[in-house]
Amino acid sequence: MWCNSNIFCIFAAFFKEKWRIMQTFIGNIEARLDEKGRIFVPASYRKILAESESKRIVMRRDTDNECLMFYPEHIWNEKVEQMRQVLDEWDPEDQLLLMQFMADAEFLELDGQGRILLQKKNLETIGAQNDVLFVGMLNRFALWTPENFANKRLSQTELAARLRAKMSKK
Protein backbone atom coordinates (compact mmCIF):
# COMPACT_ATOMS: atom_id res chain seq x y z
CA MET A 1 0.00 0.00 0.00
CA TRP A 2 1.35 3.44 -0.94
CA CYS A 3 -0.03 5.11 2.24
CA ASN A 4 1.81 4.45 5.50
CA SER A 5 -0.30 6.63 7.79
CA ASN A 6 -4.02 7.35 7.99
CA ILE A 7 -3.54 11.14 7.99
CA PHE A 8 -1.35 10.98 4.88
CA CYS A 9 -3.88 8.73 3.13
CA ILE A 10 -6.73 11.15 3.87
CA PHE A 11 -4.74 14.13 2.55
CA ALA A 12 -3.55 12.19 -0.48
CA ALA A 13 -7.09 11.11 -1.37
CA PHE A 14 -8.39 14.67 -0.85
CA PHE A 15 -5.73 16.29 -3.04
CA LYS A 16 -5.98 13.58 -5.69
CA GLU A 17 -9.72 14.32 -5.97
CA LYS A 18 -9.10 18.08 -5.99
CA TRP A 19 -6.41 17.65 -8.65
CA ARG A 20 -8.81 15.68 -10.81
CA ILE A 21 -11.45 18.36 -10.44
CA MET A 22 -9.01 21.16 -11.32
CA GLN A 23 -7.82 19.49 -14.53
CA THR A 24 -9.70 20.96 -17.47
CA PHE A 25 -9.72 20.48 -21.21
CA ILE A 26 -9.17 23.91 -22.77
CA GLY A 27 -8.31 25.48 -26.11
CA ASN A 28 -8.93 24.50 -29.69
CA ILE A 29 -6.31 22.33 -31.31
CA GLU A 30 -6.08 21.54 -35.01
CA ALA A 31 -5.61 17.91 -36.01
CA ARG A 32 -5.81 15.72 -39.09
CA LEU A 33 -7.55 12.38 -39.59
CA ASP A 34 -5.59 9.62 -41.29
CA GLU A 35 -7.04 7.45 -44.07
CA LYS A 36 -8.31 4.88 -41.53
CA GLY A 37 -10.20 7.43 -39.41
CA ARG A 38 -7.58 7.57 -36.67
CA ILE A 39 -6.63 10.79 -34.98
CA PHE A 40 -4.03 11.76 -32.41
CA VAL A 41 -5.62 13.04 -29.22
CA PRO A 42 -3.71 16.23 -28.28
CA ALA A 43 -0.87 15.61 -25.82
CA SER A 44 -2.33 18.02 -23.25
CA TYR A 45 -5.64 16.10 -23.34
CA ARG A 46 -3.87 12.73 -23.08
CA LYS A 47 -2.05 14.01 -20.00
CA ILE A 48 -5.33 14.95 -18.32
CA LEU A 49 -6.83 11.57 -19.22
CA ALA A 50 -3.81 9.75 -17.78
CA GLU A 51 -3.85 11.80 -14.57
CA SER A 52 -7.57 11.17 -14.12
CA GLU A 53 -6.87 7.43 -14.42
CA SER A 54 -9.44 7.08 -17.20
CA LYS A 55 -8.66 3.90 -19.06
CA ARG A 56 -11.26 4.64 -21.70
CA ILE A 57 -13.12 7.58 -23.09
CA VAL A 58 -16.71 7.69 -24.22
CA MET A 59 -17.62 9.27 -27.53
CA ARG A 60 -21.11 10.30 -28.53
CA ARG A 61 -22.67 12.54 -31.11
CA ASP A 62 -23.72 15.83 -29.60
CA THR A 63 -27.47 16.31 -29.31
CA ASP A 64 -27.43 19.98 -30.36
CA ASN A 65 -24.40 20.55 -32.60
CA GLU A 66 -22.60 18.87 -35.47
CA CYS A 67 -19.71 17.63 -33.36
CA LEU A 68 -18.60 14.57 -31.40
CA MET A 69 -18.28 14.76 -27.62
CA PHE A 70 -15.62 12.87 -25.66
CA TYR A 71 -15.86 12.16 -21.94
CA PRO A 72 -13.31 10.59 -19.60
CA GLU A 73 -14.99 7.42 -18.39
CA HIS A 74 -15.55 8.68 -14.82
CA ILE A 75 -17.24 11.85 -16.15
CA TRP A 76 -19.44 9.75 -18.42
CA ASN A 77 -20.41 7.58 -15.45
CA GLU A 78 -21.44 10.72 -13.54
CA LYS A 79 -23.60 11.80 -16.51
CA VAL A 80 -25.23 8.36 -16.66
CA GLU A 81 -25.94 8.51 -12.93
CA GLN A 82 -27.61 11.91 -13.39
CA MET A 83 -29.79 10.38 -16.10
CA ARG A 84 -30.71 7.46 -13.83
CA GLN A 85 -31.87 9.91 -11.19
CA VAL A 86 -34.03 11.90 -13.61
CA LEU A 87 -35.33 9.34 -16.10
CA ASP A 88 -37.66 6.48 -15.16
CA GLU A 89 -36.54 3.39 -17.08
CA TRP A 90 -40.08 1.98 -16.85
CA ASP A 91 -41.68 5.04 -18.46
CA PRO A 92 -41.87 4.44 -22.25
CA GLU A 93 -40.96 8.05 -23.14
CA ASP A 94 -38.02 8.13 -20.72
CA GLN A 95 -36.94 4.71 -21.95
CA LEU A 96 -36.84 5.99 -25.54
CA LEU A 97 -34.79 9.04 -24.52
CA LEU A 98 -32.35 6.88 -22.59
CA MET A 99 -32.09 4.32 -25.37
CA GLN A 100 -31.41 6.89 -28.06
CA PHE A 101 -28.90 8.80 -25.92
CA MET A 102 -26.97 5.63 -25.08
CA ALA A 103 -27.19 4.23 -28.63
CA ASP A 104 -25.16 7.19 -29.92
CA ALA A 105 -22.31 6.47 -27.47
CA GLU A 106 -19.35 4.13 -27.62
CA PHE A 107 -16.25 3.35 -25.58
CA LEU A 108 -12.90 4.18 -27.17
CA GLU A 109 -9.38 3.39 -26.09
CA LEU A 110 -6.25 5.25 -27.04
CA ASP A 111 -3.75 3.11 -28.89
CA GLY A 112 -0.06 3.01 -27.95
CA GLN A 113 0.58 6.15 -30.01
CA GLY A 114 -2.21 8.20 -28.42
CA ARG A 115 -4.70 7.84 -31.27
CA ILE A 116 -8.36 6.93 -31.32
CA LEU A 117 -10.17 5.22 -34.16
CA LEU A 118 -13.45 6.85 -35.16
CA GLN A 119 -16.11 5.02 -37.12
CA LYS A 120 -16.83 6.36 -40.58
CA LYS A 121 -20.52 6.90 -39.74
CA ASN A 122 -19.57 9.24 -36.87
CA LEU A 123 -17.15 11.21 -39.03
CA GLU A 124 -19.80 11.53 -41.74
CA THR A 125 -22.33 12.77 -39.18
CA ILE A 126 -20.19 15.85 -38.50
CA GLY A 127 -18.91 16.17 -42.08
CA ALA A 128 -15.28 15.42 -41.16
CA GLN A 129 -12.91 14.42 -43.94
CA ASN A 130 -9.37 15.53 -43.06
CA ASP A 131 -8.96 18.58 -40.86
CA VAL A 132 -10.68 18.72 -37.48
CA LEU A 133 -10.54 20.74 -34.25
CA PHE A 134 -10.39 19.44 -30.72
CA VAL A 135 -12.22 21.95 -28.49
CA GLY A 136 -11.88 21.78 -24.72
CA MET A 137 -15.03 22.01 -22.62
CA LEU A 138 -13.84 21.83 -19.01
CA ASN A 139 -14.44 18.16 -18.07
CA ARG A 140 -14.88 16.91 -21.65
CA PHE A 141 -13.85 17.84 -25.17
CA ALA A 142 -15.44 18.00 -28.58
CA LEU A 143 -14.33 17.25 -32.14
CA TRP A 144 -15.54 19.68 -34.79
CA THR A 145 -14.81 20.39 -38.40
CA PRO A 146 -13.23 23.85 -38.65
CA GLU A 147 -16.17 25.03 -40.77
CA ASN A 148 -18.87 23.85 -38.33
CA PHE A 149 -17.04 25.40 -35.38
CA ALA A 150 -16.53 28.72 -37.19
CA ASN A 151 -20.23 28.83 -38.09
CA LYS A 152 -21.28 28.29 -34.46
CA ARG A 153 -18.85 30.71 -32.82
CA LEU A 154 -20.28 33.86 -31.33
CA SER A 155 -18.78 37.29 -31.92
CA GLN A 156 -16.68 38.60 -29.03
CA THR A 157 -19.44 41.09 -28.18
CA GLU A 158 -22.17 38.42 -28.20
CA LEU A 159 -20.00 36.05 -26.13
CA ALA A 160 -19.35 38.75 -23.53
CA ALA A 161 -23.03 39.69 -23.32
CA ARG A 162 -24.22 36.10 -22.95
CA LEU A 163 -21.56 35.23 -20.35
CA ARG A 164 -22.37 38.35 -18.37
CA ALA A 165 -26.09 37.50 -18.41
CA LYS A 166 -25.55 33.87 -17.38
CA MET A 167 -22.89 34.50 -14.77
CA SER A 168 -24.74 37.38 -13.09
CA LYS A 169 -27.62 34.99 -12.28
CA LYS A 170 -25.42 32.92 -9.94
GITAFEN-V272669 format. One record per residue. N is the residue number from 0. RES is the residue in one letter. PHI is phi in whole degrees, -180 to 180 (999 if undefined). D_CENTER is the distance of its C-alpha to the mean C-alpha in whole Angstrom. Layout:
n = (N | N)
res = (RES | RES)
phi = (PHI | PHI)
d_center = (D_CENTER | D_CENTER)
//
This chain:
n = (0 | 1 | 2 | 3 | 4 | 5 | 6 | 7 | 8 | 9 | 10 | 11 | 12 | 13 | 14 | 15 | 16 | 17 | 18 | 19 | 20 | 21 | 22 | 23 | 24 | 25 | 26 | 27 | 28 | 29 | 30 | 31 | 32 | 33 | 34 | 35 | 36 | 37 | 38 | 39 | 40 | 41 | 42 | 43 | 44 | 45 | 46 | 47 | 48 | 49 | 50 | 51 | 52 | 53 | 54 | 55 | 56 | 57 | 58 | 59 | 60 | 61 | 62 | 63 | 64 | 65 | 66 | 67 | 68 | 69 | 70 | 71 | 72 | 73 | 74 | 75 | 76 | 77 | 78 | 79 | 80 | 81 | 82 | 83 | 84 | 85 | 86 | 87 | 88 | 89 | 90 | 91 | 92 | 93 | 94 | 95 | 96 | 97 | 98 | 99 | 100 | 101 | 102 | 103 | 104 | 105 | 106 | 107 | 108 | 109 | 110 | 111 | 112 | 113 | 114 | 115 | 116 | 117 | 118 | 119 | 120 | 121 | 122 | 123 | 124 | 125 | 126 | 127 | 128 | 129 | 130 | 131 | 132 | 133 | 134 | 135 | 136 | 137 | 138 | 139 | 140 | 141 | 142 | 143 | 144 | 145 | 146 | 147 | 148 | 149 | 150 | 151 | 152 | 153 | 154 | 155 | 156 | 157 | 158 | 159 | 160 | 161 | 162 | 163 | 164 | 165 | 166 | 167 | 168 | 169)
res = (M | W | C | N | S | N | I | F | C | I | F | A | A | F | F | K | E | K | W | R | I | M | Q | T | F | I | G | N | I | E | A | R | L | D | E | K | G | R | I | F | V | P | A | S | Y | R | K | I | L | A | E | S | E | S | K | R | I | V | M | R | R | D | T | D | N | E | C | L | M | F | Y | P | E | H | I | W | N | E | K | V | E | Q | M | R | Q | V | L | D | E | W | D | P | E | D | Q | L | L | L | M | Q | F | M | A | D | A | E | F | L | E | L | D | G | Q | G | R | I | L | L | Q | K | K | N | L | E | T | I | G | A | Q | N | D | V | L | F | V | G | M | L | N | R | F | A | L | W | T | P | E | N | F | A | N | K | R | L | S | Q | T | E | L | A | A | R | L | R | A | K | M | S | K | K)
phi = (999 | -79 | -101 | -104 | -135 | -62 | -62 | -61 | -62 | -64 | -64 | -63 | -64 | -62 | -71 | -63 | -66 | -63 | -61 | -63 | -67 | -73 | -68 | -133 | -86 | -132 | 83 | -130 | -124 | -73 | -150 | -134 | -76 | -90 | -64 | -94 | 88 | -92 | -146 | -76 | -74 | -52 | -56 | -65 | -74 | -61 | -63 | -63 | -61 | -65 | -70 | -86 | 62 | -82 | -78 | -132 | -121 | -111 | -114 | -148 | -69 | -70 | -78 | -113 | -128 | -86 | -152 | -107 | -105 | -125 | -123 | -58 | -55 | -68 | -71 | -58 | -61 | -64 | -63 | -63 | -64 | -61 | -65 | -60 | -74 | -99 | -95 | -96 | -65 | -94 | -85 | -57 | -69 | -64 | -62 | -65 | -60 | -62 | -61 | -69 | -62 | -73 | -66 | -87 | -112 | -154 | -80 | -129 | -124 | -74 | -80 | -62 | -101 | 85 | -106 | -122 | -104 | -106 | -67 | -57 | -61 | -72 | -66 | -66 | -58 | -99 | 78 | -82 | -122 | -129 | -86 | -140 | -125 | -89 | -125 | -72 | -139 | 67 | -99 | -153 | -142 | -122 | -120 | -122 | -82 | -58 | -67 | -61 | -66 | -61 | -69 | -91 | -64 | -86 | -67 | -59 | -65 | -66 | -59 | -61 | -64 | -67 | -63 | -59 | -64 | -68 | -74 | -76 | -77 | -88)
d_center = (32 | 31 | 32 | 35 | 36 | 34 | 34 | 32 | 30 | 29 | 28 | 26 | 24 | 24 | 23 | 20 | 19 | 19 | 18 | 14 | 14 | 15 | 13 | 10 | 8 | 11 | 13 | 13 | 14 | 16 | 16 | 18 | 18 | 21 | 24 | 22 | 18 | 17 | 15 | 15 | 12 | 13 | 15 | 14 | 10 | 12 | 14 | 12 | 10 | 14 | 15 | 13 | 15 | 12 | 14 | 11 | 8 | 7 | 7 | 9 | 11 | 10 | 13 | 14 | 14 | 14 | 11 | 8 | 5 | 3 | 3 | 6 | 9 | 11 | 8 | 8 | 12 | 12 | 11 | 13 | 16 | 16 | 17 | 19 | 21 | 21 | 22 | 25 | 25 | 28 | 28 | 28 | 26 | 24 | 24 | 23 | 20 | 19 | 20 | 18 | 15 | 15 | 17 | 14 | 11 | 12 | 12 | 12 | 13 | 14 | 18 | 20 | 20 | 16 | 15 | 13 | 15 | 14 | 17 | 19 | 19 | 15 | 16 | 19 | 17 | 16 | 19 | 18 | 21 | 21 | 19 | 15 | 13 | 10 | 9 | 8 | 7 | 8 | 6 | 3 | 4 | 6 | 9 | 12 | 16 | 18 | 20 | 18 | 16 | 19 | 21 | 18 | 19 | 21 | 24 | 24 | 27 | 25 | 22 | 24 | 26 | 23 | 21 | 25 | 25 | 22 | 23 | 26 | 26 | 25)
//
